[in-house]
Amino acid sequence: MIYIKNAELCTPFRVIKNSHLVIYGKKIKKILSRPFKNIPTDAVVIDAKDNIICPGLIDVHLQGAGGYDFLDGTPMAIEKISQTLARFGTTSYLATTVFKNGANRHIENIVRVQGSGVRGQGSELLGIHLEGPFVNPMKKGMIRSDGIKKCSRGYFNKVLKVSGGKLRMMTIAPELKGAIKIIKGLKAKKIIVSFGHSDATYEEAQKGIKAGINHATHVFNAMRPLHHREPAGLAAVLMDDNVSVQLISDGVHIHPAIISLIIKLKGIKNIVLITDSMSSQGLPDGKYIYDRWEYDSKAGACRYKDGTLIGTALPLNKMIQRFIKFADVTLCEAVGAATINPARVLGIDGRKGSIEEGKDADLVVIDKDFNVTATIIGGKIVYEPSPS
């Protein structure tokens, strides 16, 4: 049993002060307004005074963390990424990567690790998010040419086979020849279809949405920009209430004014905060490698040598902090964009994404500066900072 006392809960539907949480096994057993009596002698007691308890954070889009990325293609890399995420309060995630020519050992290892569970104290791997291979080369961003394929039944079947039933989300450009059939095929298999890395017109994106697109990858980035005479696919995404959007709230990928615009157009419940983090998440500024190419990680932003923005080095707890800084949102709204909103997109909001009795005991304790002081995953304390 874990007993958390004197807690300020961000559920994230509301803030509840002076609360007490009782965790039995892997679940949240009780939420109390008074101290719990008859605490077992072997219970772990956490005094959360002056801290905030949030649901465990859920990141549906990251390439790596802690010096590793999923392209490393080893179980150890996945374990190190998972352990790094837990340090920053991310309790579950989608492993985001690309489909390559020939060998796809990195995807096979994601499948293998998810099947056996992450060893050690790490974030829960929920499945795979593939960026491509059916994306537009004109908007490829950080995706190398060998990770881009023409839309065909053959390649689609190869993707499904190598992902071993663990593919939860795919980013696709609907304007490509043959893309609509693939979108319909993904929808039929209940895989989330995400608009992205696309040069689609407004009309092409509408067709994709009608076929099954219901999400958008790092909105505004790697997309044809808006124009008052040619609204682009981005306008179709922003105008459709059935399409949720991923948002990188670092203030670099998207200007704060555009962040506010997205909130006005989409509504807070349709916004999912992501990190799109590289291997440098949790590490100092410096030079790192992604897919054999060197990139610079500086002040939380990652760029290739030619200046191409390829991701971030920021963890999700700091994305929440910046979201509050750059937009007119409450603590609950910001936390919800990294917890219950992604849980809804993934269809797991019945067990994750909020602090409610009977739900998974995935919790993060943060201080007023959004630093993580404890992470609990499945009813186990997997991270506590070492005493200084």
TILUM-493214 format. One record per residue (C-alpha): residue number from 0; residue in three letters; x, y, z. Coordinates in steps of 0.5 Angstrom, whole numbers. Example, Ala and Ser with C-alpha at 12.3 -4.5 7.8 and 13.67 -1.06 7.14 Angstrom:
// residues 2
+-----+------+-------+-------+-------+
: pos : code :     x :     y :     z :
+-----+------+-------+-------+-------+
:   0 :  Ala :    25 :    -9 :    16 :
:   1 :  Ser :    27 :    -2 :    14 :
+-----+------+-------+-------+-------+
//
This chain:
// residues 388
+-----+------+-------+-------+-------+
: pos : code :     x :     y :     z :
+-----+------+-------+-------+-------+
:   0 :  Met :     0 :     0 :     0 :
:   1 :  Ile :     2 :     7 :    -1 :
:   2 :  Tyr :    -1 :    13 :     3 :
:   3 :  Ile :     0 :    20 :     0 :
:   4 :  Lys :    -2 :    25 :     5 :
:   5 :  Asn :    -3 :    33 :     5 :
:   6 :  Ala :    -4 :    33 :    -3 :
:   7 :  Glu :    -6 :    38 :    -7 :
:   8 :  Leu :    -9 :    34 :   -13 :
:   9 :  Cys :   -10 :    36 :   -20 :
:  10 :  Thr :   -15 :    31 :   -22 :
:  11 :  Pro :   -14 :    34 :   -28 :
:  12 :  Phe :   -22 :    36 :   -28 :
:  13 :  Arg :   -21 :    40 :   -22 :
:  14 :  Val :   -16 :    42 :   -16 :
:  15 :  Ile :   -17 :    39 :   -10 :
:  16 :  Lys :   -14 :    41 :    -4 :
:  17 :  Asn :   -12 :    38 :     3 :
:  18 :  Ser :   -13 :    31 :     0 :
:  19 :  His :   -11 :    24 :     2 :
:  20 :  Leu :   -10 :    18 :    -3 :
:  21 :  Val :    -9 :    11 :    -2 :
:  22 :  Ile :    -6 :     6 :    -7 :
:  23 :  Tyr :    -7 :    -1 :    -6 :
:  24 :  Gly :    -4 :    -6 :   -12 :
:  25 :  Lys :    -4 :    -2 :   -18 :
:  26 :  Lys :   -10 :     2 :   -17 :
:  27 :  Ile :   -12 :     8 :   -14 :
:  28 :  Lys :   -17 :     5 :    -8 :
:  29 :  Lys :   -19 :    12 :    -4 :
:  30 :  Ile :   -19 :    19 :    -5 :
:  31 :  Leu :   -20 :    22 :     2 :
:  32 :  Ser :   -22 :    29 :     5 :
:  33 :  Arg :   -19 :    27 :    12 :
:  34 :  Pro :   -13 :    23 :    14 :
:  35 :  Phe :   -13 :    15 :    13 :
:  36 :  Lys :   -14 :    11 :    19 :
:  37 :  Asn :   -11 :     4 :    21 :
:  38 :  Ile :    -5 :     5 :    16 :
:  39 :  Pro :    -1 :    -1 :    16 :
:  40 :  Thr :     6 :    -1 :    19 :
:  41 :  Asp :     9 :    -3 :    12 :
:  42 :  Ala :     6 :     2 :     8 :
:  43 :  Val :    10 :     7 :     4 :
:  44 :  Val :     8 :    14 :     6 :
:  45 :  Ile :     9 :    20 :     2 :
:  46 :  Asp :     8 :    27 :     5 :
:  47 :  Ala :     6 :    31 :    -1 :
:  48 :  Lys :     6 :    38 :     3 :
:  49 :  Asp :     7 :    44 :    -2 :
:  50 :  Asn :     7 :    39 :    -8 :
:  51 :  Ile :     2 :    38 :   -13 :
:  52 :  Ile :     0 :    31 :   -15 :
:  53 :  Cys :    -2 :    30 :   -22 :
:  54 :  Pro :    -4 :    24 :   -26 :
:  55 :  Gly :     2 :    21 :   -30 :
:  56 :  Leu :     4 :    24 :   -36 :
:  57 :  Ile :     3 :    21 :   -43 :
:  58 :  Asp :     7 :    23 :   -49 :
:  59 :  Val :     4 :    20 :   -56 :
:  60 :  His :    10 :    23 :   -60 :
:  61 :  Leu :    18 :    22 :   -58 :
:  62 :  Gln :    24 :    20 :   -61 :
:  63 :  Gly :    28 :    18 :   -55 :
:  64 :  Ala :    31 :    21 :   -49 :
:  65 :  Gly :    37 :    20 :   -44 :
:  66 :  Gly :    42 :    19 :   -50 :
:  67 :  Tyr :    38 :    14 :   -54 :
:  68 :  Asp :    33 :    14 :   -59 :
:  69 :  Phe :    29 :     8 :   -62 :
:  70 :  Leu :    33 :     7 :   -68 :
:  71 :  Asp :    38 :     5 :   -64 :
:  72 :  Gly :    35 :    -2 :   -64 :
:  73 :  Thr :    36 :    -5 :   -58 :
:  74 :  Pro :    32 :    -7 :   -52 :
:  75 :  Met :    37 :    -3 :   -47 :
:  76 :  Ala :    36 :     3 :   -51 :
:  77 :  Ile :    28 :     3 :   -50 :
:  78 :  Glu :    29 :     1 :   -43 :
:  79 :  Lys :    34 :     7 :   -42 :
:  80 :  Ile :    29 :    12 :   -45 :
:  81 :  Ser :    23 :     9 :   -41 :
:  82 :  Gln :    27 :    10 :   -35 :
:  83 :  Thr :    29 :    18 :   -37 :
:  84 :  Leu :    22 :    19 :   -38 :
:  85 :  Ala :    20 :    17 :   -31 :
:  86 :  Arg :    25 :    22 :   -28 :
:  87 :  Phe :    21 :    27 :   -31 :
:  88 :  Gly :    14 :    24 :   -30 :
:  89 :  Thr :    12 :    21 :   -36 :
:  90 :  Thr :     9 :    15 :   -34 :
:  91 :  Ser :     7 :    12 :   -41 :
:  92 :  Tyr :     8 :    13 :   -48 :
:  93 :  Leu :     8 :    11 :   -55 :
:  94 :  Ala :    15 :    10 :   -58 :
:  95 :  Thr :    15 :    14 :   -65 :
:  96 :  Thr :    20 :    12 :   -70 :
:  97 :  Val :    20 :    11 :   -78 :
:  98 :  Phe :    20 :     5 :   -82 :
:  99 :  Lys :    26 :     4 :   -86 :
: 100 :  Asn :    29 :     0 :   -92 :
: 101 :  Gly :    30 :    -7 :   -91 :
: 102 :  Ala :    32 :    -9 :   -84 :
: 103 :  Asn :    27 :    -6 :   -78 :
: 104 :  Arg :    30 :    -9 :   -72 :
: 105 :  His :    29 :    -2 :   -68 :
: 106 :  Ile :    21 :    -4 :   -69 :
: 107 :  Glu :    22 :   -11 :   -68 :
: 108 :  Asn :    25 :    -9 :   -61 :
: 109 :  Ile :    20 :    -4 :   -59 :
: 110 :  Val :    15 :   -10 :   -61 :
: 111 :  Arg :    19 :   -15 :   -57 :
: 112 :  Val :    20 :   -10 :   -51 :
: 113 :  Gln :    12 :    -8 :   -50 :
: 114 :  Gly :    11 :   -16 :   -50 :
: 115 :  Ser :    15 :   -17 :   -44 :
: 116 :  Gly :    15 :   -11 :   -41 :
: 117 :  Val :    21 :    -6 :   -39 :
: 118 :  Arg :    26 :    -8 :   -34 :
: 119 :  Gly :    27 :    -4 :   -29 :
: 120 :  Gln :    24 :     3 :   -27 :
: 121 :  Gly :    21 :     6 :   -33 :
: 122 :  Ser :    15 :     9 :   -36 :
: 123 :  Glu :    10 :     4 :   -39 :
: 124 :  Leu :    11 :     3 :   -47 :
: 125 :  Leu :     4 :     3 :   -50 :
: 126 :  Gly :     5 :     2 :   -57 :
: 127 :  Ile :     8 :     5 :   -64 :
: 128 :  His :     7 :    11 :   -67 :
: 129 :  Leu :    10 :    11 :   -74 :
: 130 :  Glu :    12 :    18 :   -78 :
: 131 :  Gly :    11 :    15 :   -85 :
: 132 :  Pro :    13 :    12 :   -89 :
: 133 :  Phe :     7 :    15 :   -93 :
: 134 :  Val :     9 :    22 :   -92 :
: 135 :  Asn :    11 :    28 :   -97 :
: 136 :  Pro :    18 :    28 :   -99 :
: 137 :  Met :    17 :    36 :   -99 :
: 138 :  Lys :    15 :    36 :   -92 :
: 139 :  Lys :    20 :    31 :   -89 :
: 140 :  Gly :    23 :    35 :   -84 :
: 141 :  Met :    27 :    30 :   -80 :
: 142 :  Ile :    25 :    24 :   -84 :
: 143 :  Arg :    31 :    21 :   -88 :
: 144 :  Ser :    29 :    19 :   -95 :
: 145 :  Asp :    30 :    12 :   -94 :
: 146 :  Gly :    24 :    12 :   -89 :
: 147 :  Ile :    19 :    15 :   -94 :
: 148 :  Lys :    15 :    10 :   -99 :
: 149 :  Lys :    10 :    10 :  -104 :
: 150 :  Cys :     3 :     8 :  -102 :
: 151 :  Ser :     2 :     1 :  -104 :
: 152 :  Arg :    -2 :    -5 :  -101 :
: 153 :  Gly :     5 :    -8 :  -101 :
: 154 :  Tyr :     9 :    -3 :   -96 :
: 155 :  Phe :     3 :    -3 :   -92 :
: 156 :  Asn :     3 :   -10 :   -91 :
: 157 :  Lys :    10 :   -10 :   -89 :
: 158 :  Val :     9 :    -4 :   -84 :
: 159 :  Leu :     3 :    -8 :   -81 :
: 160 :  Lys :     7 :   -15 :   -81 :
: 161 :  Val :    14 :   -12 :   -77 :
: 162 :  Ser :    10 :    -8 :   -72 :
: 163 :  Gly :     7 :   -14 :   -70 :
: 164 :  Gly :     0 :   -11 :   -68 :
: 165 :  Lys :     3 :    -6 :   -63 :
: 166 :  Leu :     2 :     0 :   -68 :
: 167 :  Arg :    -3 :     5 :   -65 :
: 168 :  Met :    -2 :    11 :   -69 :
: 169 :  Met :     1 :    13 :   -76 :
: 170 :  Thr :     3 :    20 :   -79 :
: 171 :  Ile :     1 :    20 :   -86 :
: 172 :  Ala :     0 :    25 :   -92 :
: 173 :  Pro :    -7 :    24 :   -95 :
: 174 :  Glu :    -5 :    28 :  -102 :
: 175 :  Leu :    -1 :    22 :  -104 :
: 176 :  Lys :    -3 :    17 :  -109 :
: 177 :  Gly :    -6 :    11 :  -106 :
: 178 :  Ala :    -6 :    14 :   -99 :
: 179 :  Ile :   -14 :    14 :   -98 :
: 180 :  Lys :   -14 :     7 :   -99 :
: 181 :  Ile :    -9 :     6 :   -93 :
: 182 :  Ile :   -13 :    11 :   -89 :
: 183 :  Lys :   -19 :     7 :   -89 :
: 184 :  Gly :   -15 :     1 :   -88 :
: 185 :  Leu :   -12 :     4 :   -82 :
: 186 :  Lys :   -18 :     6 :   -79 :
: 187 :  Ala :   -21 :    -1 :   -80 :
: 188 :  Lys :   -16 :    -4 :   -76 :
: 189 :  Lys :   -17 :     2 :   -70 :
: 190 :  Ile :   -10 :     5 :   -71 :
: 191 :  Ile :   -10 :    12 :   -70 :
: 192 :  Val :    -9 :    16 :   -77 :
: 193 :  Ser :    -6 :    22 :   -76 :
: 194 :  Phe :    -5 :    28 :   -81 :
: 195 :  Gly :     2 :    30 :   -82 :
: 196 :  His :     9 :    31 :   -86 :
: 197 :  Ser :     4 :    34 :   -91 :
: 198 :  Asp :     3 :    39 :   -97 :
: 199 :  Ala :    -4 :    37 :   -98 :
: 200 :  Thr :    -9 :    42 :  -100 :
: 201 :  Tyr :   -15 :    44 :   -96 :
: 202 :  Glu :   -20 :    39 :  -100 :
: 203 :  Glu :   -15 :    34 :  -100 :
: 204 :  Ala :   -14 :    34 :   -93 :
: 205 :  Gln :   -22 :    34 :   -92 :
: 206 :  Lys :   -22 :    27 :   -96 :
: 207 :  Gly :   -17 :    25 :   -91 :
: 208 :  Ile :   -21 :    27 :   -85 :
: 209 :  Lys :   -27 :    24 :   -89 :
: 210 :  Ala :   -23 :    17 :   -90 :
: 211 :  Gly :   -21 :    16 :   -83 :
: 212 :  Ile :   -16 :    22 :   -80 :
: 213 :  Asn :   -18 :    24 :   -73 :
: 214 :  His :   -11 :    27 :   -71 :
: 215 :  Ala :    -6 :    31 :   -73 :
: 216 :  Thr :     2 :    31 :   -72 :
: 217 :  His :     6 :    37 :   -69 :
: 218 :  Val :     0 :    42 :   -72 :
: 219 :  Phe :     3 :    47 :   -76 :
: 220 :  Asn :    10 :    44 :   -77 :
: 221 :  Ala :    12 :    40 :   -83 :
: 222 :  Met :     5 :    42 :   -86 :
: 223 :  Arg :     3 :    47 :   -92 :
: 224 :  Pro :     2 :    54 :   -89 :
: 225 :  Leu :    -4 :    57 :   -88 :
: 226 :  His :    -6 :    63 :   -94 :
: 227 :  His :   -12 :    67 :   -95 :
: 228 :  Arg :   -13 :    65 :  -102 :
: 229 :  Glu :   -11 :    57 :  -101 :
: 230 :  Pro :   -12 :    55 :   -94 :
: 231 :  Ala :    -8 :    49 :   -94 :
: 232 :  Gly :   -10 :    42 :   -91 :
: 233 :  Leu :    -8 :    46 :   -84 :
: 234 :  Ala :   -15 :    49 :   -84 :
: 235 :  Ala :   -19 :    43 :   -85 :
: 236 :  Val :   -15 :    40 :   -79 :
: 237 :  Leu :   -16 :    47 :   -75 :
: 238 :  Met :   -24 :    47 :   -77 :
: 239 :  Asp :   -26 :    40 :   -76 :
: 240 :  Asp :   -28 :    39 :   -68 :
: 241 :  Asn :   -27 :    31 :   -69 :
: 242 :  Val :   -19 :    32 :   -71 :
: 243 :  Ser :   -15 :    33 :   -64 :
: 244 :  Val :    -8 :    36 :   -65 :
: 245 :  Gln :    -1 :    35 :   -62 :
: 246 :  Leu :     2 :    41 :   -60 :
: 247 :  Ile :     9 :    43 :   -58 :
: 248 :  Ser :     9 :    48 :   -53 :
: 249 :  Asp :    16 :    50 :   -53 :
: 250 :  Gly :    15 :    57 :   -56 :
: 251 :  Val :    20 :    55 :   -61 :
: 252 :  His :    16 :    50 :   -66 :
: 253 :  Ile :    10 :    55 :   -65 :
: 254 :  His :    10 :    62 :   -63 :
: 255 :  Pro :     6 :    64 :   -57 :
: 256 :  Ala :     1 :    68 :   -61 :
: 257 :  Ile :    -1 :    61 :   -65 :
: 258 :  Ile :    -1 :    57 :   -59 :
: 259 :  Ser :    -7 :    62 :   -57 :
: 260 :  Leu :   -10 :    61 :   -64 :
: 261 :  Ile :   -10 :    54 :   -64 :
: 262 :  Ile :   -13 :    54 :   -57 :
: 263 :  Lys :   -19 :    58 :   -59 :
: 264 :  Leu :   -20 :    54 :   -66 :
: 265 :  Lys :   -20 :    47 :   -63 :
: 266 :  Gly :   -22 :    48 :   -56 :
: 267 :  Ile :   -17 :    45 :   -50 :
: 268 :  Lys :   -20 :    38 :   -50 :
: 269 :  Asn :   -17 :    37 :   -57 :
: 270 :  Ile :   -10 :    39 :   -56 :
: 271 :  Val :    -5 :    34 :   -54 :
: 272 :  Leu :     2 :    36 :   -51 :
: 273 :  Ile :     8 :    33 :   -54 :
: 274 :  Thr :    15 :    33 :   -53 :
: 275 :  Asp :    17 :    30 :   -60 :
: 276 :  Ser :    24 :    29 :   -56 :
: 277 :  Met :    30 :    27 :   -59 :
: 278 :  Ser :    36 :    23 :   -55 :
: 279 :  Ser :    38 :    29 :   -52 :
: 280 :  Gln :    32 :    30 :   -47 :
: 281 :  Gly :    34 :    30 :   -40 :
: 282 :  Leu :    42 :    32 :   -42 :
: 283 :  Pro :    46 :    38 :   -43 :
: 284 :  Asp :    46 :    42 :   -49 :
: 285 :  Gly :    51 :    39 :   -54 :
: 286 :  Lys :    52 :    35 :   -61 :
: 287 :  Tyr :    48 :    29 :   -62 :
: 288 :  Ile :    46 :    24 :   -67 :
: 289 :  Tyr :    40 :    22 :   -70 :
: 290 :  Asp :    39 :    17 :   -76 :
: 291 :  Arg :    47 :    18 :   -77 :
: 292 :  Trp :    46 :    25 :   -78 :
: 293 :  Glu :    49 :    30 :   -73 :
: 294 :  Tyr :    44 :    35 :   -69 :
: 295 :  Asp :    45 :    41 :   -64 :
: 296 :  Ser :    41 :    41 :   -58 :
: 297 :  Lys :    41 :    48 :   -55 :
: 298 :  Ala :    36 :    51 :   -50 :
: 299 :  Gly :    31 :    45 :   -51 :
: 300 :  Ala :    31 :    46 :   -59 :
: 301 :  Cys :    34 :    41 :   -63 :
: 302 :  Arg :    37 :    43 :   -70 :
: 303 :  Tyr :    41 :    39 :   -76 :
: 304 :  Lys :    47 :    43 :   -78 :
: 305 :  Asp :    43 :    47 :   -84 :
: 306 :  Gly :    38 :    50 :   -79 :
: 307 :  Thr :    32 :    45 :   -80 :
: 308 :  Leu :    28 :    44 :   -73 :
: 309 :  Ile :    28 :    37 :   -72 :
: 310 :  Gly :    25 :    36 :   -65 :
: 311 :  Thr :    26 :    38 :   -57 :
: 312 :  Ala :    30 :    36 :   -51 :
: 313 :  Leu :    25 :    38 :   -47 :
: 314 :  Pro :    21 :    33 :   -42 :
: 315 :  Leu :    13 :    33 :   -42 :
: 316 :  Asn :    13 :    37 :   -35 :
: 317 :  Lys :    17 :    43 :   -38 :
: 318 :  Met :    12 :    43 :   -44 :
: 319 :  Ile :     6 :    44 :   -39 :
: 320 :  Gln :    10 :    49 :   -35 :
: 321 :  Arg :    11 :    53 :   -42 :
: 322 :  Phe :     4 :    52 :   -44 :
: 323 :  Ile :     2 :    56 :   -38 :
: 324 :  Lys :     7 :    61 :   -39 :
: 325 :  Phe :     5 :    62 :   -47 :
: 326 :  Ala :    -2 :    61 :   -47 :
: 327 :  Asp :    -8 :    63 :   -42 :
: 328 :  Val :    -9 :    56 :   -39 :
: 329 :  Thr :   -10 :    54 :   -32 :
: 330 :  Leu :    -6 :    49 :   -29 :
: 331 :  Cys :   -12 :    44 :   -30 :
: 332 :  Glu :   -12 :    45 :   -37 :
: 333 :  Ala :    -5 :    45 :   -38 :
: 334 :  Val :    -4 :    38 :   -34 :
: 335 :  Gly :   -10 :    35 :   -38 :
: 336 :  Ala :    -7 :    37 :   -45 :
: 337 :  Ala :    -2 :    32 :   -43 :
: 338 :  Thr :    -6 :    27 :   -39 :
: 339 :  Ile :   -13 :    26 :   -40 :
: 340 :  Asn :   -13 :    29 :   -47 :
: 341 :  Pro :    -8 :    24 :   -50 :
: 342 :  Ala :   -11 :    18 :   -46 :
: 343 :  Arg :   -18 :    20 :   -50 :
: 344 :  Val :   -14 :    20 :   -56 :
: 345 :  Leu :   -11 :    13 :   -55 :
: 346 :  Gly :   -18 :    10 :   -52 :
: 347 :  Ile :   -15 :     9 :   -45 :
: 348 :  Asp :   -19 :    14 :   -41 :
: 349 :  Gly :   -22 :     9 :   -38 :
: 350 :  Arg :   -16 :     7 :   -34 :
: 351 :  Lys :   -11 :    12 :   -35 :
: 352 :  Gly :   -11 :    20 :   -35 :
: 353 :  Ser :   -14 :    22 :   -29 :
: 354 :  Ile :   -14 :    21 :   -21 :
: 355 :  Glu :   -20 :    17 :   -20 :
: 356 :  Glu :   -22 :    11 :   -15 :
: 357 :  Gly :   -21 :     5 :   -19 :
: 358 :  Lys :   -16 :     8 :   -24 :
: 359 :  Asp :    -9 :     6 :   -25 :
: 360 :  Ala :    -4 :     9 :   -20 :
: 361 :  Asp :     0 :    13 :   -25 :
: 362 :  Leu :     2 :    19 :   -21 :
: 363 :  Val :     7 :    25 :   -21 :
: 364 :  Val :     9 :    29 :   -16 :
: 365 :  Ile :    11 :    36 :   -18 :
: 366 :  Asp :    13 :    42 :   -14 :
: 367 :  Lys :    11 :    49 :   -16 :
: 368 :  Asp :    17 :    50 :   -21 :
: 369 :  Phe :    14 :    43 :   -24 :
: 370 :  Asn :    20 :    39 :   -22 :
: 371 :  Val :    18 :    32 :   -21 :
: 372 :  Thr :    19 :    30 :   -14 :
: 373 :  Ala :    16 :    23 :   -15 :
: 374 :  Thr :    14 :    18 :   -20 :
: 375 :  Ile :     9 :    13 :   -19 :
: 376 :  Ile :     7 :     8 :   -24 :
: 377 :  Gly :     2 :     2 :   -23 :
: 378 :  Gly :     2 :     3 :   -16 :
: 379 :  Lys :    10 :     3 :   -15 :
: 380 :  Ile :    15 :     9 :   -14 :
: 381 :  Val :    19 :     8 :   -20 :
: 382 :  Tyr :    23 :    15 :   -19 :
: 383 :  Glu :    25 :    19 :   -13 :
: 384 :  Pro :    31 :    25 :   -13 :
: 385 :  Ser :    37 :    23 :    -9 :
: 386 :  Pro :    37 :    27 :    -3 :
: 387 :  Ser :    42 :    33 :    -4 :
+-----+------+-------+-------+-------+
//
